[in-house]
Amino acid sequence: MEKISLAQAKKLALLSQKLPARTVNGNGYQETKNAFEQLGYLQIDTISVVQRAHHHVLWSRNPNYQLTHLDQMVNQGFAFEYWSHAASYLPMRDFRFTLPRKHALKTDMQRHWFVKDHSLMKHALERIETEGPLMAKDFEGTSKKLGVWGSKPTKQALENLYMQGDLMIRERRNFHKVYDLTERVLPTHVDCSMPTDEEYCRYLIKGFIRAHGFGNAAEMSYLLKGIKSQIARLLQEMCEDKELVALAIESSVYYTTPETLALIDQRLNRRRAAILSPFDNLLIQRSRAINLFGFDYKLECYFPEAKREFGYFCLPILWQGELVARVDCKADKKSGQLVVHSLHKEHKLAHREEFDHDLRDELERFAQFNGVRVN
């Protein structure tokens, strides 16, 4: 078993996450694609206090990121929308690994949160087949035979069809989903073979290590039911076959690949501060953020105001290889300013004057990304 220090583990995790961003020369779009494939998913964010998370996460990895890049990846068949641990953009190379969930939902082996109205679903599918791509609002006022067609039941029918694989999201218009038949959206070269249980577990293991540097069965099976024991068993087998390396970090055991472990020798851009999204891939598993960085983070916009400690939409701040602060701010389009409501620094933060200088630079970059200026 290999052993690395906690400091080395943090470095490995950050390098695997492409954090902090490095200045990239050349094609900004290609760097966006590279970051997207490295991360493996982007959580889709409906909150717009600052730029939405699916854009913010890519900007955090690529200083040359443009808001058009995501639509470009979808239009070119490089990315698609589906469910990861939440609604996400996924690389098209991973399409076949969404099939087990779709099959389980379609055959009712797994329950979706919307009850199926099969009559409504049939009608919606037929309309899209005949008329082409449609949004939920395109169904309002449809045939009385199917009851009252408010947007809510229509949306539920469309979401059920989408989740079980009959429909895909062709695009978004003003952030509204545009649904179309899967066979009309899916590129012809995509592998649609159902993965075996072992293939699926290997996909989860390798994807997690690629994106996070190392992990354990609990992290690799995050929010997935009935698969943790299969992953744990396969981790042992892959170690025996020398595909993986068992890694001791303090009192915990993780797993990585020999190639990923070699990243420790690369340089980490410690001086640059990085303002991260609350939905950033680095800390979406809150317990991992606590164990690795000692950073206890909660998104308090979901809390009543009286119970908020740091603010409505506090953004974690990375500096010197550590999560050291959080800033509550808002991109106010009316005033054209990035309004900073509060800044909270962790007790462990040293060299505070240097941090303040680097954070000012990052706030300028972040404001520009949001199309505003620092107030």
C-alpha positions as CSV (number, residue, x, y, z in Angstrom):
1,M,0.0,0.0,0.0
2,E,1.3,3.5,-0.9
3,K,1.2,6.2,1.6
4,I,0.9,9.9,1.0
5,S,0.5,12.9,3.3
6,L,-2.7,14.9,3.6
7,A,-0.9,17.8,1.9
8,Q,0.0,15.6,-1.1
9,A,-3.6,14.3,-1.2
10,K,-5.0,17.8,-1.4
11,K,-2.5,18.5,-4.2
12,L,-3.5,15.4,-6.1
13,A,-7.2,16.2,-5.7
14,L,-6.8,19.7,-7.0
15,L,-4.6,18.8,-10.0
16,S,-7.1,16.1,-11.0
17,Q,-9.8,18.8,-10.8
18,K,-7.8,21.2,-12.9
19,L,-7.7,23.7,-10.0
20,P,-6.7,26.5,-9.8
21,A,-6.9,27.3,-13.5
22,R,-3.8,27.9,-15.4
23,T,-3.3,30.4,-18.2
24,V,-3.9,28.6,-21.4
25,N,-2.6,29.6,-24.8
26,G,-4.5,28.6,-27.9
27,N,-8.0,27.3,-28.4
28,G,-10.3,28.2,-25.5
29,Y,-13.0,25.9,-26.7
30,Q,-10.7,22.9,-26.8
31,E,-9.6,23.6,-23.3
32,T,-13.3,23.7,-22.2
33,K,-13.9,20.3,-23.8
34,N,-10.8,18.9,-22.1
35,A,-11.9,20.2,-18.7
36,F,-15.5,18.9,-19.3
37,E,-14.2,15.4,-20.1
38,Q,-11.8,15.4,-17.2
39,L,-14.6,16.3,-14.7
40,G,-17.1,13.9,-16.2
41,Y,-20.2,16.0,-15.5
42,L,-21.5,19.5,-14.9
43,Q,-24.4,20.0,-12.5
44,I,-27.0,22.2,-14.1
45,D,-27.9,25.2,-11.8
46,T,-31.2,27.0,-11.8
47,I,-30.0,29.7,-9.4
48,S,-28.7,32.9,-11.0
49,V,-27.4,35.1,-8.2
50,V,-24.1,34.9,-10.1
51,Q,-23.4,33.1,-13.3
52,R,-25.0,29.6,-13.2
53,A,-22.8,26.8,-11.9
54,H,-22.5,24.8,-15.2
55,H,-20.8,27.9,-16.6
56,H,-19.0,28.9,-13.4
57,V,-17.3,25.4,-13.0
58,L,-15.9,25.5,-16.5
59,W,-14.7,29.1,-16.1
60,S,-12.9,28.0,-12.9
61,R,-10.9,25.6,-15.0
62,N,-10.5,27.7,-18.1
63,P,-9.8,31.4,-18.0
64,N,-10.8,31.6,-21.7
65,Y,-14.2,30.0,-21.2
66,Q,-17.0,31.5,-23.1
67,L,-20.7,31.1,-22.3
68,T,-21.3,29.8,-25.8
69,H,-19.1,26.8,-25.3
70,L,-21.7,24.6,-23.6
71,D,-24.3,25.1,-26.3
72,Q,-21.6,24.5,-28.8
73,M,-20.7,21.2,-27.2
74,V,-24.4,20.2,-27.1
75,N,-25.0,21.2,-30.7
76,Q,-21.9,19.3,-31.9
77,G,-23.0,16.1,-30.1
78,F,-20.1,16.3,-27.6
79,A,-22.3,16.7,-24.6
80,F,-25.9,15.9,-23.5
81,E,-28.2,16.4,-20.6
82,Y,-29.1,13.6,-18.2
83,W,-29.0,12.7,-14.5
84,S,-25.7,12.2,-12.6
85,H,-26.2,12.8,-8.9
86,A,-28.4,15.7,-10.1
87,A,-29.4,17.1,-13.5
88,S,-26.2,17.5,-15.4
89,Y,-24.4,17.9,-18.7
90,L,-22.5,14.6,-19.4
91,P,-19.9,13.8,-22.1
92,M,-21.5,11.9,-25.0
93,R,-18.8,9.3,-24.7
94,D,-20.6,8.2,-21.5
95,F,-24.1,7.8,-23.0
96,R,-24.3,4.1,-22.7
97,F,-23.7,4.3,-19.0
98,T,-27.0,6.2,-18.6
99,L,-28.9,3.2,-20.0
100,P,-29.1,1.1,-16.8
101,R,-31.0,3.9,-15.1
102,K,-33.2,4.5,-18.1
103,H,-34.1,0.8,-18.4
104,A,-34.9,0.6,-14.7
105,L,-37.2,3.6,-14.9
106,K,-38.9,2.4,-18.0
107,T,-39.6,-1.0,-16.6
108,D,-40.6,0.4,-13.2
109,M,-37.8,-1.4,-11.4
110,Q,-36.9,2.1,-10.2
111,R,-39.3,4.9,-9.3
112,H,-39.1,8.4,-10.6
113,W,-40.5,11.2,-8.4
114,F,-43.3,11.9,-11.0
115,V,-46.1,9.3,-11.2
116,K,-46.5,8.1,-14.8
117,D,-49.5,9.2,-16.7
118,H,-49.2,6.8,-19.6
119,S,-51.9,8.4,-21.7
120,L,-50.4,11.8,-21.3
121,M,-46.9,10.4,-22.1
122,K,-48.2,8.7,-25.2
123,H,-49.8,11.9,-26.5
124,A,-46.7,14.0,-25.8
125,L,-44.5,11.5,-27.6
126,E,-46.8,11.4,-30.6
127,R,-46.9,15.2,-30.8
128,I,-43.1,15.5,-30.7
129,E,-42.7,12.7,-33.3
130,T,-45.1,14.5,-35.6
131,E,-44.3,18.2,-35.0
132,G,-40.6,18.0,-34.0
133,P,-38.9,19.4,-30.9
134,L,-41.2,21.0,-28.3
135,M,-41.1,22.6,-24.9
136,A,-43.5,22.0,-22.0
137,K,-45.3,25.3,-22.7
138,D,-46.1,24.1,-26.3
139,F,-48.6,21.7,-24.8
140,E,-50.7,24.2,-22.8
141,G,-54.4,24.1,-23.9
142,T,-54.2,20.7,-25.6
143,S,-57.1,18.2,-25.9
144,K,-59.6,18.0,-23.1
145,K,-59.7,14.2,-23.4
146,L,-56.6,14.1,-21.3
147,G,-57.9,16.3,-18.6
148,V,-56.6,19.7,-17.6
149,W,-53.3,20.3,-19.5
150,G,-51.6,22.7,-17.2
151,S,-47.8,23.0,-17.5
152,K,-47.3,20.9,-14.4
153,P,-48.7,17.6,-15.7
154,T,-47.3,18.2,-19.1
155,K,-43.8,18.8,-17.6
156,Q,-44.1,15.6,-15.6
157,A,-45.0,13.5,-18.7
158,L,-42.1,15.0,-20.6
159,E,-39.7,14.5,-17.7
160,N,-40.8,10.8,-17.4
161,L,-40.2,10.3,-21.1
162,Y,-36.8,12.0,-20.8
163,M,-35.7,10.1,-17.8
164,Q,-36.6,6.7,-19.2
165,G,-34.8,7.5,-22.5
166,D,-37.5,8.1,-25.1
167,L,-36.7,11.8,-25.3
168,M,-33.5,13.9,-25.0
169,I,-32.9,17.6,-24.6
170,R,-32.0,19.0,-28.0
171,E,-31.3,22.5,-26.7
172,R,-32.4,25.1,-24.2
173,R,-34.2,28.3,-25.1
174,N,-34.0,30.9,-22.4
175,F,-33.1,28.0,-20.1
176,H,-36.3,26.1,-21.0
177,K,-35.7,22.5,-22.1
178,V,-36.5,21.6,-25.8
179,Y,-37.4,17.9,-26.0
180,D,-37.0,15.7,-29.1
181,L,-37.0,12.0,-29.9
182,T,-33.8,10.4,-28.7
183,E,-33.1,8.9,-32.2
184,R,-33.2,12.4,-33.7
185,V,-30.7,13.9,-31.2
186,L,-28.3,11.0,-30.6
187,P,-25.3,11.0,-33.0
188,T,-25.2,7.8,-35.1
189,H,-21.7,6.8,-33.9
190,V,-22.7,6.6,-30.2
191,D,-22.4,3.2,-28.5
192,C,-25.8,2.2,-27.2
193,S,-25.0,-1.2,-25.9
194,M,-26.2,-1.9,-22.4
195,P,-23.1,-2.1,-20.0
196,T,-22.7,-5.1,-17.7
197,D,-22.7,-4.5,-14.0
198,E,-18.9,-4.8,-14.0
199,E,-18.5,-2.4,-16.9
200,Y,-20.7,0.1,-15.1
201,C,-18.8,-0.2,-11.8
202,R,-15.5,0.2,-13.7
203,Y,-16.8,3.3,-15.4
204,L,-17.7,4.8,-12.0
205,I,-14.3,3.9,-10.5
206,K,-12.2,5.2,-13.3
207,G,-14.3,8.3,-13.8
208,F,-14.1,9.2,-10.1
209,I,-10.3,8.7,-10.0
210,R,-9.8,10.6,-13.2
211,A,-11.7,13.6,-11.8
212,H,-10.8,13.5,-8.1
213,G,-7.4,11.7,-8.0
214,F,-8.4,9.0,-5.5
215,G,-11.6,7.8,-3.8
216,N,-13.3,5.0,-2.0
217,A,-16.4,2.9,-2.6
218,A,-18.7,5.2,-0.7
219,E,-17.6,8.3,-2.7
220,M,-17.7,6.4,-6.0
221,S,-21.2,5.2,-5.4
222,Y,-22.5,8.6,-4.1
223,L,-26.3,8.7,-4.2
224,L,-26.5,5.4,-6.1
225,K,-28.4,2.6,-4.5
226,G,-27.3,-1.1,-4.3
227,I,-23.9,-0.7,-5.9
228,K,-21.5,0.2,-3.2
229,S,-20.7,-3.5,-2.3
230,Q,-20.0,-4.3,-6.0
231,I,-17.6,-1.4,-6.3
232,A,-15.8,-2.3,-3.1
233,R,-15.4,-5.9,-4.4
234,L,-14.1,-4.7,-7.8
235,L,-11.7,-2.2,-6.1
236,Q,-10.0,-5.1,-4.4
237,E,-9.8,-7.2,-7.7
238,M,-8.4,-4.2,-9.6
239,C,-5.7,-3.8,-6.9
240,E,-4.8,-7.5,-7.1
241,D,-4.5,-7.1,-10.9
242,K,-2.3,-4.0,-10.4
243,E,-4.8,-1.7,-12.2
244,L,-5.2,0.3,-9.0
245,V,-3.1,1.2,-6.1
246,A,-4.4,1.2,-2.5
247,L,-3.5,4.6,-1.0
248,A,-3.2,5.4,2.8
249,I,-4.0,9.0,3.6
250,E,-3.8,9.4,7.4
251,S,-6.1,6.7,8.8
252,S,-8.2,6.2,5.7
253,V,-7.7,4.0,2.7
254,Y,-8.4,5.2,-0.9
255,Y,-7.7,3.9,-4.4
256,T,-6.0,5.5,-7.4
257,T,-4.2,4.5,-10.5
258,P,-0.4,4.5,-10.9
259,E,-0.8,7.2,-13.7
260,T,-2.9,9.5,-11.5
261,L,-0.5,9.1,-8.5
262,A,2.3,10.4,-10.7
263,L,0.5,13.8,-10.9
264,I,1.9,14.6,-7.5
265,D,5.2,15.6,-9.2
266,Q,3.4,18.4,-11.1
267,R,3.3,22.0,-9.9
268,L,0.2,23.5,-8.3
269,N,-0.6,27.1,-8.9
270,R,-1.0,28.0,-5.3
271,R,-0.8,31.8,-5.5
272,R,-4.0,32.2,-7.6
273,A,-7.2,32.6,-5.6
274,A,-10.2,30.8,-7.1
275,I,-13.8,31.6,-6.4
276,L,-15.7,28.4,-6.7
277,S,-19.4,27.6,-7.3
278,P,-21.4,26.0,-4.5
279,F,-22.0,23.2,-6.9
280,D,-18.4,22.8,-7.9
281,N,-17.3,19.2,-8.5
282,L,-14.5,19.6,-5.9
283,L,-16.8,19.9,-3.0
284,I,-20.2,18.5,-4.1
285,Q,-19.6,15.6,-1.7
286,R,-19.6,17.7,1.5
287,S,-18.1,15.0,3.7
288,R,-15.1,14.6,1.4
289,A,-14.5,18.4,1.6
290,I,-14.5,18.1,5.4
291,N,-12.2,15.1,5.5
292,L,-9.8,16.4,3.0
293,F,-9.8,20.2,3.4
294,G,-11.4,20.6,6.8
295,F,-14.0,22.8,5.1
296,D,-17.5,22.5,6.4
297,Y,-19.7,24.0,3.6
298,K,-23.4,24.3,3.3
299,L,-25.4,26.2,0.7
300,E,-27.5,28.5,2.9
301,C,-30.0,29.8,0.3
302,Y,-32.0,26.7,1.2
303,F,-32.1,27.8,4.9
304,P,-34.5,30.3,6.5
305,E,-32.7,33.6,6.8
306,A,-32.5,33.4,10.6
307,K,-30.5,30.2,10.3
308,R,-27.9,31.5,7.8
309,E,-24.4,31.9,9.2
310,F,-22.5,33.1,6.2
311,G,-25.1,34.4,3.7
312,Y,-27.6,33.5,1.0
313,F,-25.2,32.4,-1.7
314,C,-21.7,32.0,-0.2
315,L,-19.0,31.0,-2.7
316,P,-16.0,28.9,-1.4
317,I,-12.6,30.4,-2.1
318,L,-9.5,28.3,-2.8
319,W,-6.0,29.7,-2.2
320,Q,-2.6,28.1,-1.5
321,G,-4.1,24.7,-2.1
322,E,-6.7,25.1,0.7
323,L,-10.3,26.2,1.0
324,V,-9.8,29.2,3.2
325,A,-12.8,31.5,2.9
326,R,-16.2,32.1,1.5
327,V,-17.7,35.2,-0.1
328,D,-21.4,36.1,-0.3
329,C,-21.9,38.2,-3.4
330,K,-24.4,38.9,-6.2
331,A,-24.0,40.0,-9.8
332,D,-26.4,42.9,-9.9
333,K,-27.2,43.5,-13.5
334,K,-29.2,46.7,-12.8
335,S,-26.3,48.5,-11.2
336,G,-23.7,46.7,-13.3
337,Q,-21.8,45.8,-10.1
338,L,-20.6,42.7,-8.3
339,V,-22.0,43.4,-4.8
340,V,-20.0,41.7,-2.1
341,H,-22.3,41.3,0.9
342,S,-19.7,39.6,3.2
343,L,-16.4,37.8,3.3
344,H,-15.7,35.1,5.9
345,K,-12.2,33.8,6.4
346,E,-11.3,30.5,8.0
347,H,-9.3,30.6,11.2
348,K,-6.6,28.6,9.6
349,L,-5.9,31.3,6.9
350,A,-2.4,32.6,7.2
351,H,-0.7,35.4,5.3
352,R,-3.9,37.4,5.1
353,E,-2.5,40.5,3.4
354,E,-1.3,38.3,0.5
355,F,-4.6,36.6,0.4
356,D,-6.5,39.9,0.3
357,H,-4.3,41.0,-2.7
358,D,-4.9,37.8,-4.6
359,L,-8.6,37.8,-3.8
360,R,-9.0,41.3,-5.2
361,D,-7.5,40.1,-8.5
362,E,-9.9,37.1,-8.5
363,L,-12.9,39.3,-7.7
364,E,-12.0,41.5,-10.8
365,R,-11.8,38.4,-13.0
366,F,-15.1,37.0,-11.5
367,A,-16.9,40.3,-12.0
368,Q,-15.7,40.4,-15.6
369,F,-17.0,36.8,-16.1
370,N,-20.3,37.9,-14.8
371,G,-20.5,41.0,-17.0
372,V,-20.3,43.5,-14.2
373,R,-17.6,45.4,-12.2
374,V,-16.5,45.2,-8.6
375,N,-18.3,47.8,-6.5
